[in-house]
Amino acid sequence: MEHREAVSILMLSPFYFRITVKERLKLIKRYCREIGLQPFSSSQV
């Protein structure tokens, strides 16, 4: 799974669109860490 796929999965939740961008980035990093992907580096964001 790639980072884009992880974000696509998170976007299926209506909650994702109710949080701030900063909170979204935290959520993406946490999700990626839990499924075994390396979190985004600053060049990937």
N, C-alpha and C positions, 0 to 999 in steps of 0.2 A: 504494500500500500504506500502511496506517495502522499505528500503533504496536501496536495490539491484534493485527493480523495478523502482525506481526513476532514478537511474543511467542508467538503460537499456533504459529508455525513452530518456534521454539526449543524449545517444550514437547514437540515430537515426539521430541526426543532424550532418552534416559534419563539422559544426562550432566547435563542441565539440573537435574534433581531431586537430584543428588548434590552440588551446590555450594551455598555459603551464599547468603543473600539479597543480601549486599553484592556477591558475585561475579556473581550473576545480573544485578544492575543494571549492572555494568560490561559484561557480555556483551551485554545489550540495547543499551546505548549504542553499543558498538563495532559491533554488527550494523547498527543503524540508520544509523550514519555510513557504513558500507561500502555500503549499498544506496541511500544518498542521502537518507534522512530526517533531519530535525533530531532530535537526542537529546532525551529527555524533559526538560522543565523541572521544577523542584522542585514546581510546582503540579500537574503531571500525574501524579506518582508516588503 
